Amino acid sequence: MRTHFVTGAAGFIGSNFVRQVLDEEPEVRVVAYDALTYAGNLENLAGYLENDRLQFVRGDICDPQAVQAAMADGADVVVNFAAESHVDRSILGCKEFIRTNIEGVQVLLDEARARRVGRFIQISTDEVYGSLGPTGRFSEESPLQPNSPYSASKAGADMLALAYHHTYGMPTLITRCSNNYGPYQFPEKLIPLFITNLIEGRKVPVYGDGMNVRDWIHVSDHCRAIRRVIEAGRPGEVYNIGGNNEQSNMAITRLLLVGLGCDDRMIEFVADRLGHDRRYAVDAAKTMGELGWNPQIDFEAGLVDTIAWYRGNESWWRRIKSGEYLDYYKKQYGCS
């Protein structure tokens, strides 16, 4: 049986990945490693923690001893989702972003190299490419021009992972995905924030004129793409992952308003984010052509399902918004 060592496994994308692997790959066991900071939530793995193919380990990727101990039984694949990822938080202060997103990756790379891990997948973001004009898309050959402390830290991690491939021959691969949405997304991000605000009867804060554009993909499609990179990607390569689905923030806001039976009176325009990139869009032709992957979930149908999930899981996001879930984990798992 193969072992996937998955960091950030209790976060949004990481937990969806773990669930999908356990559901669809019976020959794989997962070591789920997470520090359980504010964005890590063991409820994201509810129903799976008792699975005999899942081992949860609480730990920080910046702690070499903890990483070494967690990987003591070996790993065939490392998938690194662990990251500080909220742009607004990085603007307020970027120290933790540098620590986790660069220093933590170095710790993981060193341990994976020492153990001769078969594949190291660094989960990155399309934000490392910077901002696009009204036309065109980013390819894997596009220059990196990060415009926020968050995206700069992710670009640094990408360069480090690729350097380990070229210097040491490590089988590192980079994935750069567009904006994700779906179940278990922390409600500070646009779609879950707006859904939960509207359920609570609160207005939704739209930055600037609302015309910033992103390419959106359902988290399940993203996870399928990562699995294809693990199976068939070429070490030392970068793979873009996108939904071919560009939407402005205002377009998404109006879809959510309709889906929740609200109107434009629930919109509150707020001052734009500092350094807010106008448009991202990635060309995923390489991933589709080389790996035979394509996104499967229609955006509007996926958004309807996502609204339904948040409606059906109010206790999950209300505990997060109130901070109650942090108190629970302090008692249950000794988390600080």
Residue pairs with C-beta under 8 A, 6 or more apart in sequence:
1 27
1 28
1 29
1 53
2 27
2 28
2 29
2 76
2 77
3 28
3 29
3 30
3 31
3 73
3 74
3 75
3 76
3 77
4 21
4 28
4 29
4 30
4 31
4 75
4 76
4 77
4 78
4 79
4 230
5 31
5 33
5 70
5 71
5 75
5 77
5 78
5 79
5 117
6 14
6 17
6 18
6 30
6 31
6 32
6 33
6 78
6 79
6 81
7 14
7 33
7 34
7 61
7 78
7 79
7 80
7 81
7 82
7 108
8 14
8 33
8 34
8 40
8 80
8 81
8 82
8 83
8 123
9 15
9 17
9 18
9 30
9 32
9 33
9 34
9 45
9 56
9 81
10 32
10 34
10 36
10 40
10 41
10 42
10 44
10 45
10 56
11 34
11 39
11 40
11 41
11 44
11 81
11 82
11 186
12 39
12 44
12 180
12 182
12 184
12 185
12 186
12 189
12 219
13 81
13 123
13 180
13 219
13 222
13 223
14 32
14 34
14 79
14 81
14 82
15 41
15 44
15 45
15 184
16 182
16 183
16 184
16 219
16 220
16 222
16 223
17 79
17 81
17 223
17 226
17 227
18 30
18 32
18 45
18 48
18 54
19 45
19 48
20 220
20 223
20 224
20 227
21 28
21 30
21 223
21 227
22 28
22 30
22 48
22 51
22 53
22 54
25 227
26 53
28 53
29 53
29 54
29 55
30 53
30 54
30 55
31 55
31 57
31 70
31 71
31 73
31 75
32 45
32 54
32 55
32 56
32 57
33 57
33 58
33 59
33 61
33 67
33 70
33 82
34 40
34 56
34 57
34 58
34 59
34 82
35 58
35 59
35 60
35 61
35 82
36 42
36 58
36 329
36 333
36 335
38 326
39 85
39 86
39 186
41 184
41 186
41 320
41 325
41 329
42 49
42 56
42 329
42 333
43 316
43 319
43 325
44 184
45 54
45 56
48 54
49 56
57 70
58 333
58 335
59 66
59 67
59 69
59 70
60 66
60 104
61 67
61 80
61 82
61 100
61 104
61 105
61 107
61 108
62 99
62 100
62 103
62 104
62 107
63 107
64 107
64 110
64 111
67 107
67 108
67 111
68 111
71 111
71 112
71 115
74 115
75 112
75 115
75 117
76 117
76 118
76 119
77 117
77 118
77 119
77 120
77 121
77 230
78 108
78 112
78 117
78 119
78 120
78 121
79 121
79 123
79 226
79 230
80 105
80 108
80 120
80 121
80 122
80 123
81 123
82 100
82 104
83 100
83 101
83 123
83 154
83 157
84 90
84 96
84 97
84 100
84 101
84 150
84 153
85 125
85 150
86 150
86 188
86 189
87 127
87 148
87 150
87 151
87 273
88 188
88 273
89 97
89 150
90 97
90 148
90 149
90 150
90 153
91 148
91 149
91 273
91 274
91 275
94 149
94 150
94 153
97 149
97 150
97 153
98 149
98 153
98 156
101 150
101 153
101 154
101 156
101 157
102 153
102 156
102 157
102 160
105 122
105 157
105 160
105 161
106 160
108 120
109 120
109 160
109 161
109 164
109 170
109 172
112 120
112 170
113 164
113 168
113 170
117 171
118 171
119 171
119 173
119 230
119 233
119 235
120 161
120 164
120 170
120 171
120 172
120 173
121 172
121 173
121 174
121 175
121 226
121 229
121 230
121 233
122 157
122 158
122 161
122 172
122 173
122 174
122 175
123 175
123 177
123 226
124 154
124 155
124 157
124 158
124 174
124 175
124 176
124 177
124 238
125 151
125 154
125 176
125 177
126 138
126 176
126 177
126 178
126 179
126 215
126 240
126 242
126 280
126 281
126 282
127 146
127 147
127 148
127 150
127 151
127 154
127 277
127 280
128 144
128 146
128 151
128 154
128 155
128 158
128 176
129 138
129 142
129 143
129 144
129 145
129 146
129 176
129 280
129 282
130 144
130 145
130 146
130 147
130 151
130 277
131 145
131 147
131 277
131 278
131 279
131 280
132 138
132 278
132 279
132 280
132 281
133 278
133 279
134 279
136 281
137 242
137 281
137 282
137 283
138 240
138 280
138 281
138 282
138 283
139 240
139 282
139 283
139 285
139 286
140 176
140 237
140 238
140 239
140 240
140 286
144 155
144 158
144 159
146 152
146 154
146 155
147 275
147 277
148 275
148 277
158 174
158 176
158 238
161 172
161 174
162 172
162 174
162 236
162 238
164 170
164 172
165 171
165 172
165 235
165 236
166 236
170 235
171 235
171 236
172 235
172 236
173 229
173 233
173 234
173 235
173 236
173 237
173 238
173 239
174 237
174 238
174 239
175 225
175 226
175 229
175 238
175 239
175 240
175 241
176 238
176 239
176 240
176 241
176 282
177 217
177 222
177 225
177 240
177 241
177 242
177 282
178 214
178 215
178 216
178 217
178 241
178 242
178 243
178 280
178 281
178 282
179 214
179 215
179 216
179 217
179 280
180 216
180 217
180 218
180 219
180 222
181 191
181 192
181 216
181 217
181 218
181 219
181 302
181 303
181 306
182 218
182 219
182 220
182 302
182 306
182 309
183 219
183 306
183 309
183 310
183 313
184 219
184 316
185 191
185 192
185 219
186 192
186 320
187 193
187 195
187 196
187 317
187 320
187 321
190 249
190 252
191 252
191 256
191 303
191 306
192 306
192 310
192 317
193 204
194 204
194 252
194 253
194 256
195 256
195 260
195 306
195 307
195 310
196 310
196 317
196 321
197 203
197 204
198 204
198 256
198 257
198 260
198 262
198 266
199 260
199 310
199 311
199 314
203 266
203 267
203 268
204 253
204 256
204 257
204 266
204 267
204 268
205 268
205 269
205 270
206 249
206 250
206 253
206 267
206 268
206 269
206 270
207 249
207 270
207 271
207 272
207 273
207 276
208 269
208 271
208 272
208 273
208 276
209 250
209 269
210 248
210 249
210 250
210 253
210 269
211 248
211 249
211 250
211 278
212 248
212 249
212 276
212 277
212 278
212 279
213 246
213 247
213 248
213 249
213 278
213 279
213 280
213 281
214 246
214 247
214 249
214 279
214 280
215 242
215 243
215 244
215 245
215 246
215 247
215 280
215 281
215 282
216 243
216 245
216 246
216 247
216 252
216 299
217 241
217 242
217 243
217 245
217 295
218 243
218 295
218 297
218 299
218 302
220 296
220 297
221 243
221 295
221 296
221 297
222 241
224 293
224 296
225 239
225 241
225 287
225 291
225 293
226 241
228 287
228 291
228 292
228 293
229 239
229 287
229 291
231 291
232 290
232 291
232 292
233 239
233 290
233 291
234 290
239 286
239 287
239 290
239 291
240 282
240 283
240 284
240 286
240 287
241 282
241 284
241 287
242 281
242 282
242 283
242 284
242 295
243 295
243 299
244 284
244 295
245 295
245 299
246 279
246 281
247 299
252 303
253 267
254 264
255 300
255 303
256 303
256 307
257 263
257 264
257 266
257 267
259 303
259 304
259 307
260 307
287 293
288 294
310 317
318 324
319 325
319 328
326 335
329 335
330 336
